[in-house]
Amino acid sequence: MTEVSWSKWDFSGLDTAGSGKVDGIQDPIGYKLTMDNSGDAAGKNKSKTANQELLEKKAWEVAVAPIQSVGMNLFMLWMSGSSPGIFTVMILGYCLTSIVGQFTKANAAFQNFKTIDTTLQWLAYLALCSVSLAYLLYHMAGMGLLPNSSGDWIALIPNVEVIETAGTRPYFTHLVIRDTISRWGFEMKA
């Protein structure tokens, strides 16, 4: 029996492609390492369109990525309730920063897809971010955290000084007092 020497590593024969057997070891089922050396232009065009379709599919996946985090955010907002407490405000702050972060990363999200036109995907990305932001602002307004009623802006309304004088006739006042005293059962001497 041959002894295996562990002091020297032997990597020869690992890079042979397509031989089927390398030192008695067969390739795994489904594995076949061959190069397609056909110089057909039709084959190249086919692979180009396949690559473009793959890139468009991946660009759409990036475009709908903002809506994937909305489910978690909606559940967190629903669980936080509608009263403005410390945890609710913290959850709103988290949702707001994640949405603003998605807006700021809109251009960087499609940097890897320079070979295809991603205008439609970019617009869809911005639209989904805008819908998320609109829902968050609606929830904040429902909690009373956004100043959207006239009472929130009352400090900005200028004060108007109304100058008026009020007075009564002395005789009329005397009659009112006399009538009130007579109701109480007192007599008034003139």
C-alpha positions in Angstrom: 0.0 0.0 0.0 1.2 3.5 -0.8 1.8 5.8 2.0 0.5 9.4 1.6 3.1 12.0 2.4 1.5 15.0 4.2 4.6 17.1 4.1 4.2 18.0 0.4 0.9 19.1 -1.0 0.3 18.1 -4.6 -2.2 20.3 -6.5 -1.2 19.1 -10.0 -4.0 17.9 -12.2 -6.7 20.0 -10.5 -7.1 22.5 -13.4 -7.7 19.9 -16.1 -11.1 20.6 -17.6 -13.6 18.1 -19.1 -11.5 15.0 -18.7 -14.2 13.3 -16.7 -11.7 11.6 -14.4 -8.9 13.2 -12.5 -6.8 10.7 -10.6 -9.8 8.3 -10.5 -12.3 10.9 -9.2 -15.3 11.5 -11.4 -17.1 14.9 -11.6 -20.2 15.2 -9.5 -23.6 14.7 -11.2 -24.7 17.7 -13.2 -21.2 19.2 -13.2 -19.5 19.6 -16.6 -16.8 22.1 -17.2 -16.6 22.9 -20.9 -16.0 26.0 -22.8 -18.2 27.0 -25.7 -15.8 28.0 -28.4 -18.3 28.6 -31.1 -17.5 31.9 -32.7 -21.1 32.5 -33.8 -22.3 36.1 -33.7 -25.8 34.7 -33.1 -24.6 33.0 -30.0 -23.0 36.2 -28.7 -26.2 38.2 -29.4 -28.2 35.5 -27.6 -26.0 35.8 -24.6 -26.1 39.6 -24.7 -29.9 39.6 -24.7 -29.9 37.0 -21.9 -27.6 39.2 -19.9 -29.7 42.3 -20.5 -32.8 40.5 -19.5 -31.1 39.3 -16.3 -29.9 42.9 -15.6 -33.4 44.2 -16.1 -34.8 41.6 -13.8 -32.2 42.5 -11.1 -32.9 46.2 -11.6 -36.6 45.6 -11.0 -35.7 43.7 -7.8 -33.8 46.7 -6.7 -36.7 49.0 -7.6 -39.2 47.1 -5.4 -36.8 46.8 -2.5 -38.2 49.8 -0.6 -41.7 48.2 -0.4 -40.2 45.1 1.2 -39.3 47.0 4.4 -42.8 48.7 4.5 -44.4 45.5 5.8 -42.2 45.5 8.8 -42.7 49.2 9.3 -46.5 49.0 9.0 -46.6 46.3 11.6 -44.4 48.3 14.0 -46.5 51.4 13.5 -49.7 49.4 14.1 -48.3 47.8 17.3 -47.1 51.2 18.6 -50.6 52.6 18.6 -51.9 56.0 17.9 -50.9 57.8 21.1 -47.7 59.8 21.0 -45.5 58.0 23.5 -41.8 57.6 23.7 -41.7 54.2 21.9 -44.1 55.4 19.2 -41.9 58.4 18.5 -38.8 56.2 18.4 -40.5 53.9 15.9 -41.6 56.8 13.8 -38.1 58.2 13.9 -36.7 54.8 12.8 -39.2 54.6 9.9 -38.5 58.2 8.9 -34.7 57.7 8.8 -35.0 54.5 6.8 -37.3 56.1 4.2 -35.0 59.2 3.9 -32.0 56.8 3.6 -33.8 55.1 0.8 -34.3 58.4 -1.0 -30.7 59.4 -0.6 -29.5 56.0 -2.0 -31.8 56.2 -5.1 -28.9 57.0 -7.5 -26.4 54.6 -5.9 -28.9 51.8 -6.1 -28.8 51.7 -9.9 -25.0 52.3 -10.3 -24.4 48.7 -11.2 -26.8 48.7 -14.1 -25.1 51.2 -16.4 -25.4 49.0 -19.4 -29.2 49.1 -19.5 -31.7 52.0 -19.3 -33.1 52.0 -15.7 -35.2 55.1 -15.9 -38.5 53.3 -15.4 -37.1 51.3 -12.5 -35.6 54.5 -10.9 -39.0 56.2 -11.1 -40.7 53.1 -9.6 -38.1 53.2 -6.8 -38.9 56.9 -6.1 -42.6 56.3 -6.3 -42.5 53.5 -3.8 -40.4 55.6 -1.4 -42.9 58.4 -1.8 -45.8 56.2 -1.0 -44.0 55.0 2.2 -43.2 58.6 3.2 -46.8 59.6 2.6 -48.2 56.9 4.8 -45.7 57.7 7.5 -46.7 61.4 7.4 -50.4 60.4 7.5 -49.8 58.3 10.6 -47.9 61.2 12.2 -50.7 63.6 11.4 -53.2 61.2 12.9 -51.2 61.1 16.1 -51.0 64.9 16.3 -47.3 65.2 15.7 -47.6 67.2 12.6 -49.0 70.8 12.7 -51.8 70.4 10.3 -54.8 72.1 12.0 -55.4 75.8 12.5 -54.9 75.5 16.2 -51.3 74.5 15.7 -50.6 77.8 13.9 -52.4 80.1 16.3 -49.2 81.7 17.6 -48.5 83.0 14.1 -51.8 84.9 13.8 -51.1 88.5 14.6 -53.0 90.0 17.6 -55.6 92.6 16.8 -56.3 95.1 19.6 -60.0 95.9 19.8 -60.7 99.2 21.4 -64.2 99.4 22.8 -65.9 100.9 25.8 -68.6 99.5 27.8 -71.0 101.3 30.0 -74.5 101.3 31.4 -76.9 104.0 32.5 -76.9 104.6 36.2 -80.7 104.5 36.5 -81.0 101.2 34.7 -78.3 99.7 37.0 -80.2 101.0 40.0 -83.4 99.2 38.8 -81.6 95.9 38.2 -80.1 96.0 41.7 -83.5 97.0 43.3 -85.3 94.1 41.5 -82.6 91.6 42.6 -82.8 92.7 46.2 -86.6 92.5 46.3 -86.4 88.9 45.1 -84.3 88.0 48.0 -86.9 89.4 50.4 -85.2 92.6 51.5 -86.9 95.9 51.3 -85.1 98.8 49.9 -85.7 102.3 51.2 -85.5 105.1 48.8 
